[in-house]
Amino acid sequence: MRTLPLPLRDGVGPSCVALPTGDWPTVLEFLVQRFAAIPRSTWEARIEAGDVVDEHGVPVTPTRRFEPRLRVYYYRALESEPRIPFDEVVLHRDEHLLAVDKPHFLPVTPVGKYVQESLLVRLKRKLGLQDLAPVHRIDRETAGIVLFSVQPATRGAYSALFADREISKHYEAIVRWPGDHPLPPVHRSRLEPDDHFMRMREVPGEPNSETRFKLLAQRDGWAHLDLSPVTGRRHQLRVHCAALGMPILNDAIYPELRPEGSDDFDRPLQLLAKEIAFRDPVDGGARRFTSPRSLALPP
């Protein structure tokens, strides 16, 4: 495994950018133009602190000439990062695998305005597992089971379980219940990115997504569903539920994208990655991890 030229800091590894072909006079000028949201003074401070280096570990100076195809590493930092006031729970840990119950609102990996407040970074800090990496993802808004690989040597074997669809996954959701048509046992469609980067949409064509549905309970225009995704497309369960006329309670993206704002911690998306089961590719044993969380129909 390739050694990074900068060590992990507070559970976060360095970010990397490959310098493209161009005529910037210095590496600094490229960084300032490439990352327009970051002030020049911030890059100058990072360079002064030795927090910007090339792929060989050589520090980048303010006057270092631009070199196409050179890889530059730097620490990403946020001036102010909101705290997610919910905690993850480790359900299982061995030398190869970590199973964690993730709370709502917490991203699995650093993204956007969340770095320290991501599940991966929290776990690296708390457990001291610097090689930790997720073998699958769930949405930031979704709670429930997430699996992590502890060591690179067996990581591919666990990732292959998802790629080869050898994982049984069960989600639960609270949805609007139209009540005027029966719940289909299976829904298949073709999902593609929407015009807005945050959304996916169903389009005509060969299906590339499949979800199995089971009704657990229903009352007063709401239903509690068991959802079993056969495929793992982005936002698949949220899109499929909305397409069937039963959007998930508190979904801010489907069927309508609401204006972005601060999280309402009292109104989490009612979608839960309840259970994952599989045959362990390392020791052959049967594995089943279940979230202790539960969903309930609105009163």
SETORMI-536575 format. One record per residue (C-alpha): residue number from 1; x, y, z. Coordinates in steps of 0.02 Angstrom, whole numbers. Example, Ala and Ser with C-alpha at 12.3 -4.5 7.8 and 13.67 -1.06 7.14 Angstrom:
BEGIN
[1; [615; -225; 390]] [2; [684; -53; 357]] 
% end
This chain:
BEGIN
[1; [0; 0; 0]] [2; [66; 171; -48]] [3; [123; 280; 98]] [4; [50; 455; 100]] [5; [175; 599; 109]] [6; [78; 677; 254]] [7; [17; 578; 407]] [8; [-161; 573; 468]] [9; [-211; 722; 575]] [10; [-356; 705; 696]] [11; [-415; 553; 601]] [12; [-410; 639; 431]] [13; [-288; 598; 293]] [14; [-221; 729; 172]] [15; [-318; 778; 17]] [16; [-234; 764; -153]] [17; [-244; 860; -315]] [18; [-153; 815; -477]] [19; [-87; 968; -567]] [20; [-158; 975; -745]] [21; [-77; 1040; -903]] [22; [-75; 1230; -894]] [23; [30; 1388; -882]] [24; [11; 1441; -701]] [25; [174; 1521; -644]] [26; [175; 1435; -473]] [27; [89; 1295; -380]] [28; [15; 1425; -263]] [29; [-67; 1519; -406]] [30; [-146; 1358; -468]] [31; [-214; 1315; -295]] [32; [-288; 1489; -273]] [33; [-377; 1478; -441]] [34; [-427; 1295; -427]] [35; [-505; 1317; -254]] [36; [-585; 1486; -273]] [37; [-683; 1471; -110]] [38; [-522; 1461; -9]] [39; [-436; 1631; 17]] [40; [-257; 1656; -41]] [41; [-209; 1693; 139]] [42; [-267; 1519; 191]] [43; [-156; 1435; 61]] [44; [-10; 1546; 110]] [45; [-35; 1497; 292]] [46; [-44; 1312; 248]] [47; [116; 1325; 146]] [48; [204; 1421; 284]] [49; [154; 1284; 409]] [50; [224; 1147; 296]] [51; [50; 1075; 265]] [52; [65; 1073; 75]] [53; [189; 948; 0]] [54; [217; 854; -162]] [55; [202; 666; -187]] [56; [380; 643; -127]] [57; [351; 738; 35]] [58; [445; 892; -24]] [59; [363; 1051; 44]] [60; [282; 1169; -80]] [61; [349; 1347; -62]] [62; [260; 1508; -114]] [63; [374; 1524; -267]] [64; [383; 1342; -322]] [65; [355; 1331; -509]] [66; [202; 1242; -576]] [67; [237; 1063; -636]] [68; [102; 974; -737]] [69; [57; 798; -676]] [70; [135; 829; -505]] [71; [27; 771; -359]] [72; [6; 894; -218]] [73; [-55; 844; -45]] [74; [-129; 960; 85]] [75; [-234; 956; 241]] [76; [-414; 1007; 218]] [77; [-483; 1110; 362]] [78; [-645; 1199; 397]] [79; [-657; 1362; 490]] [80; [-817; 1310; 578]] [81; [-893; 1137; 575]] [82; [-1065; 1103; 649]] [83; [-1076; 968; 782]] [84; [-1196; 824; 747]] [85; [-1272; 794; 920]] [86; [-1296; 606; 900]] [87; [-1175; 463; 931]] [88; [-1135; 307; 833]] [89; [-1132; 135; 917]] [90; [-1004; -1; 878]] [91; [-1097; -166; 864]] [92; [-953; -280; 815]] [93; [-764; -270; 799]] [94; [-634; -398; 750]] [95; [-468; -395; 658]] [96; [-553; -380; 489]] [97; [-725; -302; 510]] [98; [-814; -163; 604]] [99; [-1004; -150; 609]] [100; [-1074; 17; 667]] [101; [-1248; 87; 696]] [102; [-1246; 263; 620]] [103; [-1361; 401; 681]] [104; [-1463; 512; 566]] [105; [-1378; 669; 495]] [106; [-1199; 601; 508]] [107; [-1110; 572; 340]] [108; [-1011; 410; 322]] [109; [-858; 499; 250]] [110; [-800; 681; 245]] [111; [-907; 783; 126]] [112; [-950; 967; 105]] [113; [-952; 1055; 273]] [114; [-921; 893; 370]] [115; [-746; 825; 403]] [116; [-723; 789; 587]] [117; [-911; 762; 598]] [118; [-911; 609; 486]] [119; [-928; 430; 543]] [120; [-761; 376; 470]] [121; [-660; 514; 554]] [122; [-750; 493; 720]] [123; [-709; 307; 720]] [124; [-527; 333; 672]] [125; [-506; 455; 816]] [126; [-596; 350; 945]] [127; [-531; 178; 898]] [128; [-358; 221; 829]] [129; [-390; 119; 671]] [130; [-296; 221; 541]] [131; [-327; 98; 397]] [132; [-515; 97; 425]] [133; [-621; 116; 267]] [134; [-808; 93; 231]] [135; [-853; -52; 116]] [136; [-1022; 28; 73]] [137; [-1115; 191; 105]] [138; [-1285; 251; 161]] [139; [-1352; 428; 146]] [140; [-1308; 558; 277]] [141; [-1493; 574; 318]] [142; [-1516; 385; 340]] [143; [-1479; 295; 503]] [144; [-1424; 116; 528]] [145; [-1294; -16; 491]] [146; [-1129; 27; 405]] [147; [-986; -96; 382]] [148; [-803; -47; 385]] [149; [-647; -142; 333]] [150; [-513; -137; 467]] [151; [-363; -187; 362]] [152; [-320; -170; 177]] [153; [-272; -353; 155]] [154; [-453; -415; 167]] [155; [-543; -257; 110]] [156; [-573; -318; -67]] [157; [-660; -476; -5]] [158; [-790; -377; 92]] [159; [-815; -249; -47]] [160; [-845; -390; -170]] [161; [-995; -448; -67]] [162; [-1086; -288; -116]] [163; [-1024; -286; -295]] [164; [-1078; -468; -318]] [165; [-1245; -442; -227]] [166; [-1205; -573; -96]] [167; [-1271; -462; 44]] [168; [-1448; -469; 112]] [169; [-1502; -291; 159]] [170; [-1662; -240; 245]] [171; [-1716; -61; 273]] [172; [-1870; 7; 359]] [173; [-1964; 166; 313]] [174; [-2115; 266; 365]] [175; [-2206; 327; 209]] [176; [-2363; 414; 153]] [177; [-2490; 278; 115]] [178; [-2603; 314; -34]] [179; [-2713; 165; 7]] [180; [-2794; 164; -165]] [181; [-2685; 29; -242]] [182; [-2595; -126; -179]] [183; [-2411; -119; -133]] [184; [-2307; -198; -273]] [185; [-2193; -336; -209]] [186; [-2053; -275; -325]] [187; [-2016; -110; -411]] [188; [-1887; -98; -551]] [189; [-1836; 57; -648]] [190; [-1690; 145; -730]] [191; [-1610; 277; -619]] [192; [-1500; 416; -687]] [193; [-1436; 581; -615]] [194; [-1564; 721; -619]] [195; [-1531; 898; -680]] [196; [-1498; 947; -499]] [197; [-1339; 867; -431]] [198; [-1426; 815; -270]] [199; [-1561; 711; -354]] [200; [-1585; 551; -453]] [201; [-1734; 515; -565]] [202; [-1821; 373; -654]] [203; [-1801; 374; -844]] [204; [-1859; 258; -984]] [205; [-1745; 114; -1026]] [206; [-1677; -51; -962]] [207; [-1699; -58; -772]] [208; [-1540; -41; -671]] [209; [-1622; -37; -498]] [210; [-1733; -157; -403]] [211; [-1817; -146; -232]] [212; [-1928; -273; -145]] [213; [-2070; -208; -35]] [214; [-2164; -280; 113]] [215; [-2299; -195; 215]] [216; [-2269; -207; 402]] [217; [-2410; -96; 465]] [218; [-2522; 48; 408]] [219; [-2634; 175; 494]] [220; [-2715; 343; 456]] [221; [-2627; 375; 292]] [222; [-2456; 311; 345]] [223; [-2368; 145; 319]] [224; [-2219; 56; 396]] [225; [-2125; -36; 259]] [226; [-1985; -164; 245]] [227; [-1876; -120; 95]] [228; [-1750; -242; 24]] [229; [-1639; -165; -112]] [230; [-1572; -293; -236]] [231; [-1463; -159; -317]] [232; [-1375; -13; -233]] [233; [-1407; 142; -338]] [234; [-1389; 314; -259]] [235; [-1550; 367; -171]] [236; [-1634; 210; -239]] [237; [-1756; 182; -96]] [238; [-1805; 365; -85]] [239; [-1836; 378; -272]] [240; [-1933; 215; -282]] [241; [-2046; 260; -137]] [242; [-2082; 433; -208]] [243; [-2114; 360; -382]] [244; [-2245; 243; -308]] [245; [-2336; 390; -229]] [246; [-2276; 355; -52]] [247; [-2131; 473; -11]] [248; [-2033; 439; 147]] [249; [-2079; 546; 297]] [250; [-1967; 701; 317]] [251; [-1879; 676; 149]] [252; [-1812; 846; 97]] [253; [-1762; 790; -78]] [254; [-1903; 679; -146]] [255; [-2028; 707; -219]] [256; [-1988; 894; -203]] [257; [-1817; 969; -167]] [258; [-1835; 1089; -22]] [259; [-1722; 1241; -1]] [260; [-1560; 1196; 85]] [261; [-1549; 1250; 266]] [262; [-1490; 1192; 435]] [263; [-1537; 1018; 491]] [264; [-1697; 997; 590]] [265; [-1640; 868; 716]] [266; [-1819; 843; 774]] [267; [-1872; 784; 600]] [268; [-1751; 648; 540]] [269; [-1783; 557; 378]] [270; [-1884; 404; 424]] [271; [-1770; 280; 336]] [272; [-1669; 151; 432]] [273; [-1539; 26; 371]] [274; [-1606; -105; 490]] [275; [-1510; -264; 449]] [276; [-1366; -335; 348]] [277; [-1330; -522; 331]] [278; [-1198; -617; 233]] [279; [-1074; -760; 231]] [280; [-906; -695; 293]] [281; [-779; -710; 151]] [282; [-633; -729; 272]] [283; [-691; -861; 397]] [284; [-847; -927; 311]] [285; [-960; -891; 459]] [286; [-1137; -823; 448]] [287; [-1146; -638; 493]] [288; [-1300; -537; 538]] [289; [-1299; -361; 608]] [290; [-1459; -275; 663]] [291; [-1484; -94; 713]] [292; [-1559; -70; 887]] [293; [-1652; 82; 820]] [294; [-1835; 72; 772]] [295; [-1963; 171; 674]] [296; [-2144; 197; 721]] [297; [-2301; 259; 633]] [298; [-2348; 438; 676]] [299; [-2472; 447; 821]] 
% end
